[in-house]
Amino acid sequence: MTSSPTTTRAADVVFTFTFETFSDAVHRGMNRPPDRLLQTLLESDRADRVLVANPWRSGPARLARYALGRPDQPFPTTEKHSLVTPLRLFREEPADVPRLRALYERYDEQLRAAASRRGMERPAVITANPLVAGFSRFGWASATTFYARDDWAELPARQRHWPAIRAAYREMADSGIAVIAVSERILDRIGPTGPSGVVPNGVEPAEWAGPMPERPALYDGIEGPIALYVGTLDTRLDLEGLKVLAAARPELQIVLLGALGDAGYLAGIHETPNVHVRPQVSRDLLVAAIRHSDLCLVSHRRTALTEAMSPLKIYEYLAGGKPVLSIDLPPVRGIDRRVLLADSVADFPELVDEALTLGTAGEDERLQFVADNSWKKRHSDILDVALRNR
């Protein structure tokens, strides 16, 4: 990672989410990487005033939600912490680059004005939104950093905006802003010319401390060793490979736990008797599910998107002390000896016995992994770059 020495003076910071709001983050439990980074900023003595900026929102749609009794989650406003929500008339984000560039130049101006009203002096900008990073100039900021938790130009949910996101990547490279990515593949895709580095995902130690929780009800009726997958249930899953695993190891109970991203894609898996699909659960139940599993899976298809991921789930699996079967991708190599790699999910059956023999890590080993891979450590590296000019 390239950076300047760690700052000693607290900085004013403007932070923006991706395409979601602070209220969205609260609803999902503040558990995604940008959410975790914001929590650190609000608690850190390296940040003085923090202005959190939601993405563009439709003013009429927002008024309608309030009228229907569905207001946003309240932001914990203090003398130093505040939230701004830039508003526009329309809801749908345009896809063509000229309109997006003009739109995010306006967004830049709204954030500059909001920061000025709060008395901020040359704040550092940290954004997780590629369109903000590429098309908002932030000439009023001391430094700008893009925090890339995914390759947005490969994410199926953003396909309509792939050309614009690629254009934004080119703008980032030309402007020389800092880029912190969760994998080397994302840095290669953007090609930053300014400060850059790889900071993988991490875990929150408080979630993984304490005694073994009760076995969650989502495992009711499931007998036998449990192989757990946690994450969005969509096209990144290798369903054909999972069917091979299920057929080769019928005693293994495969649990797919997460938000349903593509119901049609998953339709056929329900016919497999030892595969169980469960809906997304709260963080405490997710932790319990991992800790009561026997092994965990990173059962992805090999795509440009998955090759660029730093799977958050793999760190959470290991925080729970579980052996992991994963497809062999650069971001998962060398994380821990308990991660067993295969060329494809169809090759997982050959590794099941080894994983079950490894079993659950001892508490000292488990908790050492949690300490070594804490979000606090990750965020210290990010802030070294983001606050480099303070």
N, C-alpha and C positions, 0 to 999 in steps of 0.2 A: 504494500500500500504506500502511495506517495502522499505525504502530508507535511505540514509545518509543525513546529513544536506545540505542545498542548497549551492552550490559553490559560491565563491566570485571572483574567478579568471577565466578570459575568457579561454575557452578551444579550441584547434584545434579539428575539427570534420570531420570525413569521413561519408558521408550519401549515402546509396544506395536505389534505388527504388525497386519495386517488379520485375515483368517480363517486365516492360516497361521502356522507356527512358525519359529523360528530354523533348525531342521534343514531345513525345506522351503526356506528361503532359500539355505542352503548348497548343497543339491542342485541348485538352478537357477542357481547361479553368482553369487549376490548381485547380480543385475542389475536388479531392479525398483526403482522410485523409493524405497519405504520402506527397502529393503535398503541402497541407497546412502546414505540419510540416517543410518541406524544406523552404517555404517562411518565416516562423518564424526564422529558423536558419540563413537565409541570412540577417535578420534584427536585430537579437538579440545581445545585448551587452554581453551575456553569451558565445557566440561563437566567436572565433578569426578568424582563417583561416578555411574555409569550402571547402572540396573537395567533389564534387558530382560525384558519380560513376554510369554510366549506367550499365545495365546488359550486359552479353556477346552479341556481335553482330558479324555477318558474315562480314569479310572484303570484299570479292568479291561482296556480295549483297549491301554493303554500297557504294562501288565504282559505281555499276550499277545505284543506285538511283541518285547519283551526276551526272552521265553522262546523265541521263534522265531529269535533271533539277529539281530534287526533294531532295534538301539537307535538312539536319536537321534544326530545328529551332535554331537560335544562342543562346548560353548561355551568360548571362550577366557577362562576365569575368571581374574581378577587380584584384587588387594587392592581395586580400585575398580570393577571390572566384574563383574557377576553376572547370572544368569538365574533366573527363577522360572516355573514351569508350574502354574497353578491347575488342580486336578483335581476332577472330578465323576463321579458313577456312570454317567450316561447319555451316549451319543455324539451323538445327533441333537439339533440346536439347535431349541428350540421356535419357533413362528412367531407366536404371539399376543403382543400387546404387554404385558399385565400380567405374564405369566410371564417374558418377556425383561427387563422392567424389574427384577423381583425378582432374576433371575439376575445381572444386571450390577451391581446394588447389592452382591451378594455378591462379585462380582469386584473391585469397588472396595475392599471391606474386605480382601480377600486381598492386594491390592497395597499398601494402607496398612500392613498388618502386615509385609509383606516389606520395604518401604522402612524402616520403623521398626527392624526387626532389623538393618539394615545401617547404622544411624546417620544416615540421611538427614534433613536439616532442610528442611522445606518445599520438596520437590523440584518442579521443573517437570515437567508431564506432556505428552508428545507422543504422540498416538495416530493410527494410520491406519485404525482400525476405527470405522465410523459408529455401531455399536451401543454400543461403549464410550464414544464421545464424547457420545452422546445420553443414555444411561441410567446411567452411572457418574458420581457427583456430584463426586468429588475435592475435597471440602471441605478436605482436609489438604494440598493442593498449593498452591504459590505462584501457579501459572497453568496453564491447560489449553489445548492447541492441537490442533485436528483438522487433519490433513494429508490432503486429499482428492485422490487421484490418478485417480479415476473418479467418475462419478455412479452410485453403487451402486444407486440406485433405478431404474436403467434397464439394469443389467447382466443379461443373460439367465440366467447361472448363479446369480443370487441372486433370481430371480423369486418364489420362495416367501416371501421376506422383504421384498419391496418395501413392503408396507403398514407393516411395523415400521421399515424404514429411513426412510420418509417421516416417521413419528412421531418418530424419532430426530433428523431434521433440524429438526423444529419445536422439540424440546427444546433443541437446540444454540442456535437463534436466541433462545429465551426465556432461556437461561442466560447469554448474553453471552460464551461462550468464544470464543477466537480461532479463525479458520478460514483456513487457507492452502490454496488450490486451484490446480490446474494450468490452469484456464480460468475466464473470467468467467462462462460459462454455469453452472458448478457453484455459484459464489458466488450467482448469481441464484436458483438452485434452493433453496439453504439459507436465504438471507436473513439472514446473521449480523448481530447488533447489537453485537458486540464488535469487537476488532481483526481486520482481514481483509486479504487481498491475493492477487494472482495471481502464482504462481511457476511458470513452465513447466518442462518436463523438460529434462534436460541430457545431457552426455556425460562419460565418464571419459578425460582426456587420455592416460593411459598406454596405453590400448587402441588409440589411433589414431596413436601415434608410430611412428617407425622405418620401415624400408624396406618396399616392397611385398611382402606375403606370397606364398607359392606359390598358384597357382590351385587351388582346392579340388576334391576328387574329385567332389563333388556336381554339378559342371558337366561331368563326363566325358560325351562323346557329344553335347554340345550345341554346335552351330555356329551362328554368327550373333550379332547384337547381343542382349544379355541385358537384359531388364527384370525387375527383382527386387522381389518383395514379401516382407517379413519380418514375422511376427506370428502370433498364433493364427489358425488356419484354421477359421473358423466363420461364423455368419450375418452378421457385420459386412461380409464381403467381398461386393462386387457382382459375382456370377458372370455375370449376363447382360451386364453392361458389359464384363467381361473377355473374354467370347466375341465381342463386337463388335470389341474391340481386336485379338484374335487373328485374326479373319477379315479385318479391314481391313489388317492389317500381318502377313502370313504369314511374312515373314522375321524378325520379332521373336520371340525365344524368351522366353516369360513363365515365370518360376520363382517358385513359391509355396513359401516356406520357413518352417516353423514347426510347432508342436504342433497335432495334429489335434483341433480342438474339437468338430466335428460331421461325422462321416464321411458320413452320409446326405446332408447339404447339399452336400458336394463331389462326390458320386458322378458327376454328369453332366459335370464339367469334364475328367475323365480321357479323354474321347473326343476332345478337342480336341488335334490333333497338336503344336501349338507351345506347349502349356501343360504344364509339368513340375512335379509336386508332390514336394517333398522334406521329410523329417522334420526336427524340431528338432535343432540341432547345438550344439556347445560355443561359447563366446564367441569363441575365436580363429578358428574356422571361419566364424562369422557375420561377423566383421570381414573375413576374406578374401573371403567371398562378396560383400559390399558393394563392396569395393575392386576386385574383378574384374568387376563388372557394368558395363553401359553407361548405364543409367538405372534409377531406382527408382520405386516406385509406392506411393501411398496410395490404394488402390482400394477405398474403403469405400462402402457404401450410406449414404444420407443418413437418419439416424435420430436420435432424441433422445440416444442413447448416443454416437454418433460426433460429434455437434455439440458435445458437452461435453468431448471428448478433447483433450489436448495430445499428439499422437502422438509417443511416444518414438522411433519408427522414423524420423521425419523428421529429427530431430537427428542420428541415427546415419548416415543416408544422407548428409547434408551433411558430417558429420565424415569420411566416406570420399571427399568431393569430388564426389559424383555429382549430376547434375541430377535433379529430382524432378517427377513428374506427380502432382498431388493434386486431389481434389475440393475445391471452394471452400467452406471452413468458417472461421468467425471465428478459431479458435485457430491456423490455419496461415498466416494472412495476415501479410505483413510480416516473416516470419522471415529470408528471404534471397532475393536476386534469382534464384537458381537453382531456385526452387520455381515451377513453372508450374501455374496453376490452371484448372480446367474445372468446368462446372456438374455434370457427371456423368462416370462412367468411360466411358460410351459416346462421350463427346466427346474422349477421350484421343488417338485416331488423328490428329486435327488438330494435335496438339502434339508428336508423336514426332520429326519432323524438326528442330524447334527445339531439343528436348532433346538430340538426338544432335549437333547442331551446337555446342551449348554444351560438350559433352564433359566430361571430368574437370577439376576445378579445379586450378590450379597449386598447388604445395606451400605457398607462402607464404600464399595465400588459404585453403587448406584448414586449415592449422594455426592461422591467426588465428581462423577460425570455432570451432575446437575450444577455443581459449583463452577466447574471448568467451562460450562457452556451457558452461563446465565445471560439474560438479556442485558444486565448491567454492564458486563464486560463487552458485549457486542456494541452497545450504545456508546461506550467510552471511545471506541475506535471510530465510530461514525462522527461523533462530536469533535474529535481531533481534526477531522477534515472540514466539517461544516462550519466550525467556528475559527477557521485558520487565520482570518484577518483581524481578529479581535485582540 
